[in-house]
Amino acid sequence: TVGAVAIDSSGNIAVATSTGGITGKLPGRIGDTPLVGAGTYADNLVGGVSTTGHGETIMKYSLAHDILKRIEFLGEDAQTATENSCKAMTDRLVGTAGAITIDRKGQVGISFTSKRMAWAYIKGTQLKYGIEQNQHQEETV
Amino acid sequence: IEPVVLVHGGAGDIPSERVEGKLVGVKLAAKVGYAKLRETGSVLDAVEEAVRSMELDPYFNAGYGSVLTTQGNVEMEASIMNGTTLRAGCCTLVKDIMHPISLARRVMKTPHNFLGGEGVMRFAAEEGFEIMDPPGQLVTDYAKEALEEWKEGQRRGEVEFARTEIGSSNKYSKSEVG
């Protein structure tokens, strides 16, 4: 699965997610990616999220929506909400996943309970990226 | 607010030999998306372009490089959402189209949120999307190997989604979980 979240200087947010699914899936299987609230959600008033991982788990937890509701109602920042939601989902449903989030202030959240998740973002002249847990590398662009 | 373009290239037990290719791909996608945002000022354009970049890259499970069904076919899905209007475009069971994310964006122009199956393929044709002929051009050798590895595991009687392994593909190093 691949995904992207963007915010502009006016606070407009958009999210996109695309996938081939899961190896060995039955023909006709639908996962989380095309489901609003599971694989993708965007609301300028709160933020935007794209998710990836075990689709059957993500859709049962409505992961993208859950992250944004933590920001909206619990006052968590993007990173905290993304971490807490992914962990709570895996604790409850076992399946692993990851998510990327930008909140309405432009703060970034990146977290995953899977072994690895490739991610990158550009803010100003900084390109930050990683794939392992707690890996944050940086380049100037 | 400082503009940001943030991307991911999938989560799971990514094999070590795929790490470098994934990192190159996500860095490129972030750059492509950010350049598009600067060019057009549109966050929708930015996320679509970033995802299109990864749909072209066989290191990712989307577009060219998508994983396979039990029948050996590619069935893709995508969604896109505008946080300003809350309009969304979603598609599923998409076959033989290079960029499902662009098809999802086109669905935003309909009165509906979500099209799938035969209907979305008809919609794609009407909207002028190229439906690749002959079919199967999105299937990579790596995806075939991953499916064979997965089938071999099934033949050996392993239960892929045993409780402790949901979301993990470590018995099938080439497979992806979505």
Interface residues (C-beta under 8 A of the other chain):
Chain A: T1 V2 G3 A4 V5 A6 I7 D8 S9 S10 G11 N12 I13 A14 V15 A16 T17 S18 T19 G20 G21 I22 T23 G24 K25 L26 P27 G28 R29 I30 G31 D32 T33 P34 L35 V36 G39 T40 Y41 A42 D43 N44 G47 G48 S50 T52 G53 H54 G55 T57 I58 T90 L93 V94 G95 T96 A97 G98 A99 I100 I102 K105 G106 V108 I110 F112 T113 S114 K115 R116 M117 A118 W119 A120 Y121 I122 K123 G124 L127 Y129 I131 E139 V141
Chain B: I1 E2 P3 V4 V5 L6 V7 H8 G9 G10 A11 G12 D13 I14 V19 K22 L23 G25 V26 K27 A29 A30 K31 G33 Y34 L37 G41 S42 V43 L44 A46 V47 E48 A50 V51 M54 E55 F60 N61 A62 G63 G65 S66 V67 L68 T69 T70 Q71 N73 V74 E75 M76 E77 A78 S79 I80 M81 N82 G83 T84 L86 A88 C90 C91 T92 L93 P100 I101 A104 R105 N113 F114 G116 A143 A146 L147 W150 K151 Q154 E160 R163 T164 I166 G167 S168 S169 N170 Y172 K174 S175 E176 V177 G178
